[in-house]
Amino acid sequence: MFTLKINNNLSRKLQTTNKGFICYNLTQDRTQIDSYILTNDLYRYKNRFESFKAISCIKKQFNTITF
C-alpha cells in the first residue's frame, strides 16, 4: 500500500460524496492523483482509468490521517 497526495478539494468531495467508487489516473511520479471521477457505475469507467477504489474504504482511512 502506498500514500497518495490529494488536494483539499478532492478530500472534501470524498468525505461528502454518496458515490461508491473513485476511478483515477496518477501523475508520472505516481505520488498524486492527476484525473479522477466519482461514480456508482464502475463497469463504465474502469477501462478509462488506471486504478479505482471503493470510497467506503477511503472514508475509513480519513480517521487516521494526521496533518
One Martini backbone bead per residue (centre of mass of N, CA, C, O) as a GRO file, in nm:
protein
   67
    1MET     BB    1   0.098   0.035   0.020
    2PHE     BB    2   0.027   0.375  -0.065
    3THR     BB    3   0.083   0.725  -0.088
    4LEU     BB    4  -0.135   0.999  -0.151
    5LYS     BB    5  -0.180   1.310  -0.292
    6ILE     BB    6  -0.430   1.543  -0.190
    7ASN     BB    7  -0.652   1.775  -0.217
    8ASN     BB    8  -0.895   1.954  -0.058
    9ASN     BB    9  -1.122   1.916  -0.262
   10LEU     BB   10  -1.112   1.604  -0.276
   11SER     BB   11  -1.146   1.551   0.023
   12ARG     BB   12  -1.430   1.675   0.046
   13LYS     BB   13  -1.567   1.494  -0.167
   14LEU     BB   14  -1.510   1.218  -0.025
   15GLN     BB   15  -1.670   1.287   0.245
   16THR     BB   16  -1.964   1.378   0.083
   17THR     BB   17  -2.022   1.144  -0.088
   18ASN     BB   18  -2.250   0.892  -0.260
   19LYS     BB   19  -2.050   0.740  -0.396
   20GLY     BB   20  -1.865   0.429  -0.457
   21PHE     BB   21  -1.634   0.543  -0.660
   22ILE     BB   22  -1.285   0.583  -0.761
   23CYS     BB   23  -1.141   0.701  -1.054
   24TYR     BB   24  -0.783   0.696  -1.154
   25ASN     BB   25  -0.496   0.897  -1.225
   26LEU     BB   26  -0.154   0.926  -1.238
   27THR     BB   27   0.129   1.054  -1.219
   28GLN     BB   28   0.450   0.996  -1.311
   29ASP     BB   29   0.547   0.969  -0.993
   30ARG     BB   30   0.302   0.836  -0.827
   31THR     BB   31   0.179   1.070  -0.590
   32GLN     BB   32  -0.067   1.176  -0.769
   33ILE     BB   33  -0.371   1.288  -0.869
   34ASP     BB   34  -0.475   1.379  -1.187
   35SER     BB   35  -0.742   1.206  -1.249
   36TYR     BB   36  -1.109   1.193  -1.194
   37ILE     BB   37  -1.398   0.988  -1.078
   38LEU     BB   38  -1.721   0.982  -0.950
   39THR     BB   39  -1.895   0.661  -0.899
   40ASN     BB   40  -2.134   0.384  -0.951
   41ASP     BB   41  -2.012   0.300  -1.248
   42LEU     BB   42  -1.754   0.096  -1.289
   43TYR     BB   43  -1.785  -0.041  -1.570
   44ARG     BB   44  -1.763   0.224  -1.745
   45TYR     BB   45  -1.459   0.342  -1.613
   46LYS     BB   46  -1.222   0.122  -1.568
   47ASN     BB   47  -1.084   0.156  -1.870
   48ARG     BB   48  -1.007   0.482  -1.841
   49PHE     BB   49  -0.846   0.393  -1.584
   50GLU     BB   50  -0.597   0.272  -1.379
   51SER     BB   51  -0.774   0.314  -1.111
   52PHE     BB   52  -0.955   0.188  -0.815
   53LYS     BB   53  -1.189   0.276  -0.540
   54ALA     BB   54  -1.351   0.247  -0.254
   55ILE     BB   55  -1.493   0.491  -0.058
   56SER     BB   56  -1.536   0.337   0.208
   57CYS     BB   57  -1.229   0.291   0.255
   58ILE     BB   58  -1.143   0.590   0.263
   59LYS     BB   59  -1.323   0.690   0.500
   60LYS     BB   60  -1.176   0.516   0.716
   61GLN     BB   61  -0.886   0.663   0.674
   62PHE     BB   62  -0.955   0.958   0.774
   63ASN     BB   63  -0.918   0.892   1.088
   64THR     BB   64  -0.576   0.857   1.045
   65ILE     BB   65  -0.513   1.140   0.970
   66THR     BB   66  -0.234   1.361   0.956
   67PHE     BB   67  -0.117   1.720   0.960
   0.00000   0.00000   0.00000
